[in-house]
Amino acid sequence: MRSNRDMKKLILALFFILSAGFVFAEVTVTIDGQRYFCSVDGRPPQDREWRCVPHCTRRSFDGDCMRYGQDYCGYDATCIKRCERRDTSGDCMRYGDDICRSEQ
């Protein structure tokens, strides 16, 4: 028969093992088979990163960039085409500067 001391050690060990499993489930995420530790806001670190993206300041009629300005930088920075004028079918006839945004 086991002593009370051995039982307490066993219960404590089981508690730590089970607790560790729950903690790791909350602070990691698996994407495409790769396991990542989450950032403070709960998202994988590669989903919230400081980066710089090209900022197009002039586009041709078909949307190709003809002139780039200064890169736009920020957390999860992104720039998208901005249409200034559309025809009756909804196709863009004239593009303006890209709309750029980032998270705070």
C-alpha positions, 0 to 999 in steps of 0.5 A: 500500500502506498503512503499518503506522501506518495499519493500526494506526489502522484496527484501533484505530478498528474496536476502539473502534467495536465495543466501543462497540456492545457497551457500549451494548447492556449499559447500555440497554434498549428498552421500547415503542420508548423507549430507557432507560439502566439503573441500577446493578442493571441495571433501567430507572430507571423500574422502580425509583423512589421513590414514595408510594402510598395506604394503605387502612386500612378497606375495605367488604365488597366491597373499596372503600376507605372510609378512607385512612391515611398514604401508604406510601412507598419504592422500588417501593412498592405496597399490596394488599388483605388479606383477613381472612376468607373464605367457603367458596367463597373469596370475601372476607367481611372486609378488613383493612389493606392490605399494603404493601411496598417494595424495600430 
